[in-house]
């Protein structure tokens, strides 16, 4: 995962600490942040969605 020095890297660090995500989820959020300029609310919405999907798959196992 490439990291760039910007405001987005700080936001990503806060998101990764706040939400319990797998490495795949973290990579998906980082890719989204690099592709388009997103705000804190946009990234947190994506993180919540991914966290919810991962929790459902963990319950099914």
N, C-alpha and C positions, 0 to 999 in steps of 0.2 A: 504494500500500500504506500504510494507516494504521498509525502506530506509537504505542503508548501507553507511558508511563513506568511501568514495573513490573519485577518480577523477570523476567518472561517476556521482556522486551526484551533483557536481558542474556543470557539463555539462547539466544535466537534469534541474537544476534550471535556467540556462540561456535559455534553450529551452522553458521552460514553461513561462518565462517572454516574450520571443520574439514572440511566436505564440499563437494565441487565440484558445485554444482547450477546449473541454468539459472534464469533469472528465474521461469519458470513453476513450477519446483519450490520455489523460495523463497516464492512467493506461496501455494502450497498448504500449506506448513508454517506460515506466518504465519496463514493462515485457520484451520487446525486449532487452533493455540494460542489464538486468540481465542474460538473456539466453546466449547471445553471446557478446563478447567484441567488441563493435562498436566504431567508431570514431565519431568526431563531424559532419563530412560530412554525414556519414551514418544515424545518428540520425536526422539531419536536413532534410534529404531527406524523411525519414519516417514521420516527423512532417508535412512537406509540403503536402505530399500525404493525410494524415489524415485531415488536415485543408481544403484541396480542397474537399474531400468527404463530410465533414460536411457542407461546404458552399453550396454544391449542394442540400443536403437534406433540408437545411434551406430555400432555394429559392423555393423548391417544396411545402413547407407547406403553 
